[in-house]
Amino acid sequence: MSTLPEIIHRSLNPAAADDELLDPLVASRPLRPLDWRWRFAGTLLRYGRTPHAESDDPWVHRAFGLRRHLADPTADHPRPSTPLLAAHDLLRSPHPFGRWVVEARLAAGQGVAAVASACGLSAATVTAYDRVFFDVCGRRKNRSVVHNTVIVPLLIRQGGVDDAERALKVIGYRRGPGAIDLLVQYFTTSPPDVPPDVVGVGLDVLQDWEWRLTVRLAVATEAVPADRLKTLGPLTGLLSRVRKRLAALRAADTGDPTSDRAAPGADGAVTGAGAAQ
């Protein structure tokens, strides 16, 4: 069985272990690469071999057919299925955010039908993507396997609070699909400008910034290793000022002179669990 350092090495050097995929026992390895069928099919094609008619996984056959079609679309071979072609388009899209969301939802344990509905895809496409390019559905009962193959490689790579892939997958895996919904909204909408003193800013803008800063702080807390946290202090300070100003504006609306005190938690001490709810 592969060790964790080997899994990390493969995630950073995908081509390093392709020849190992020719091992007939690869399908039974719990820590096999997420895209093992796709890479296995590529290795077979490179060596002029074909999948075994009876013993190889059916999705290996389909992945091999797609590989062969992409290598020579004019050849007289059966055309890959529409869902498999759509899954490959998702994999190769120049805009990877949609792929990251699909992968994050699958890793978080969301069902295929729910993932398809949330991402605007067919269930057959999501199934094909999982089977060929991101093999987690069959391994989700063993959380340590998903953690080691999906999460650990993300945590050890360079990046910060703007790393959408890491935030979606790490926080989604820990907090569930609801957190992914929030993160999708966070990463796909532009925040309004808020000056450092937040004075003169309207209530709607401040409310928008409050949830954005809360989410950003949760990302920094949960998805960024501690030795890379350089923005935590400024984030908590700005969140505190925004919450204090919100309390003052709400007090003015209600006529309660005691409500202009800073709201509970205005020091910015936000936990990842609370932020993801």
N, C-alpha and C positions, 0 to 999 in steps of 0.2 A: 504494500500500500504506500502511496506517496506521502511524504512528510509535509508538514506545513511550509517549511522553507522552500521545498520543491514546488509547491502550489504557487507560492509568491513569485518564485523565479519564472514559472511558466506564464503567470499573468503579465509579467513585465517583458517577457521574451517569448511571445506566442509560438514562434517557429522552432524554438529550441527542442521541443519534445514531440514534434509531429510524427517522427518515425516510431515512437513508442506506441502510438495509437494502433499500429498493426498488431499489437498483442491481442489475441482473441478474447482475453479476459478484461479488456478495457471497459466494457459496458457494465461490469460488476464492481468497478472501483468507485467507492463513495465520493472520493475527491477528484474524479475525472474532470477535465476542463469543461466549462460551461458549453462551449461550442464543439465538443468532441466529435459529434457526427459530421459536422461541416468540415472539420480539419481531417478527419479520417477519410472522408470522400475525396478530399484534395490530395491526400497522400496516395490513395489508390490510383487516382488518375495520373499522378506524376510518375508512378512506377509502371504504368500501363496495365494495371490490374483492375478487376471489377469486383463488386461486392459478391459474397458467396450467396448463391440463390436461396439457400435454406437457413443458414446459421446467422447471417448478419441481420441486424435490426432493420425493420421496414423503412424507418426514416433515414437510415444510412443509404438505402437504395434510392430514396427520393432526393436526398442531398447529392448523391452521385449523379443522378439524372440532371439536376440543376447545374452542377459543376460542368458536366459535359455539354449541356445546352449553352451555357455562357461562354465556354471555350470555342464552340463552333455552332452558332445559331442556325446555320444553313444545313447542317448535317441531318441525315435521315434518322432521327431519334425521336422518341415520344416527347412531346412538349410538356414541361413541368406544369403542375396545377396552378391555377390562378392564385389561390391563397399562398402557395409557396413562393411564387414570383413576387407577390405583394410583401411577404415577409422579408425577402431579400432586398426589395426596394427600401423597406424600413431600415434594414441594417446598413445600407449604403447611402442613406439620405445625407446630403450635405448639411442638413440641419438636425443634429443628433438629439435635440431635446425630446422630441416625440418618442424616440427609441428609449431614452433614459427613463421616461415616465412608464412605458410599458414594462421595462425590466424591473423598475422599482416596485410596481404594483404586483408583479408576479413574485418577486422575492418577499414581499410583505404578506403573501398568502392570499391575495385576492383571487377569486375564481376567474376562469377564462372568460365567461360570459360578462362578468362585471368589468373586467379589464377592457374587453372589446367595446362595451357600451361607453365607458369613460373616455376611451381614446379614439372613438370614431372608426373602429376597425371591425371586420367580421370576426366571429369567434374562430372560424377556420384559419384565418390569418394569424391570430394570436397563438392558436395551437401549433401551427407550423413554425412560428418564430420560436416558441418554447422548445419544441422538439429538436430543431436544427441548430439554432443559434444561442439559446439561453436555457439550457436544460436544468430547470429548478423545480418544476411542478412535481416531478416524481421523487424529489429529494427533500421536500419541505417538512416532512415529519421529523427529520433529523436536523434540528436548528443549528447544531454545530457545523454541519456540512455546509449549509447555506452561508453561515457566518464566515467560514474560512475561505469559501470560493468566491463569494460576492463582496463581503464587507471588508475583510482584512486587507485585500489589495488596494482598496480605496483609501483606507486610513493611513497607509504607509507612504502614499505618493504625495508629491508636493501639491499645494493648493491652499486656499483660504475660504473665507465666508462666501465668496462668489462662485465657488465650485458647485454648480447646480447638480451635476451627476452625483457627487458624493453626498450632498444634502438630501436629495430625493431618496437615494437608496439606503443610506445609513439611518436617517430619521424615520423613513417609511418602514424600514424593517423593524425598528424598535417600537414605533408608535402606531403603525397601521395605516390603512388607506386614507382615513380622515386627515392625517398629517400631510399626506401626499397632495390631497386636494388643496390644502392651504399653501403648500410650497409651490404648486403649479401656479396659483394665483399670484404669489409673491414674485416668482421669477419671470412671469410673462406680462406684467403690467409695470408701467413706469411710475416711480414715486414722485409726488409733488416736491417742490423745493421748500425747505424749512430753514430759515436763518438760525444761526447759533443761539440768539436770544429768544426766539420763538414769540416775541412780543409783536402784536399786530397781525398774527396769523389767525385765520378763521377756524371755527370749530370743526368743520368737515375735514379740512386739511390736517389738523392736529390729530383727529381721530384716525385718519388714514395712516399717518405717520406712527401713531402709537402701536398699531398692530404690526406695521412693517418692522419697526425697531424690535418689537417683542419676538417676531419670527427670526429676524437677523441675529438677535442675541441667542435664541435657541439653537440656530445653526452653528454659531460660534462655540456654544457650550457642548453640543452633542456630536457635531460632525467634524470639528477641527481639533487635532491634537493640541494638548495644552502648551507645548513648547512653541507653537506657531501663533498663539493668540496675542496679537499686537493691537487689536482694535477693541478689546473688551472694555477698557476704561472709558474711552470716548463714547462707546455705545451706551453704557449704563448712565453716563453723565447726561447725554442728550435725551435718553428715555426719561430720566428723572425730570428734566426741564419741561419736556412735552407733557408729562402727566401733571406736573404742578400747574402749568398754564391751563390745561384742560379743566382741572379742579376749580381754578379761579373763574373761568368762563362759565362753567356750569353753576357756580355759586351766584354769579351775576344774573343768570337766567332764573334761578329759583328764589333769589333774594335772601339766601342763607349766608350771613357773613362769616359763619364758622367753617364753610365748605371750601374756603380758599387755601386751606392747609393741604400739603402734599398728600396725595392718595396713598393708601397702603401699598407698599412695594415700590414706591417712587424712587427708591435708591437703585432701581434697575436690577435687583437680584431676582432674575427670572430663571427658573429651572427649565430644563428641556422638556420635562413632562408637561408642565403647565403651558408652555408655549406651543406645544403641538396639539393641544386640545382645541 
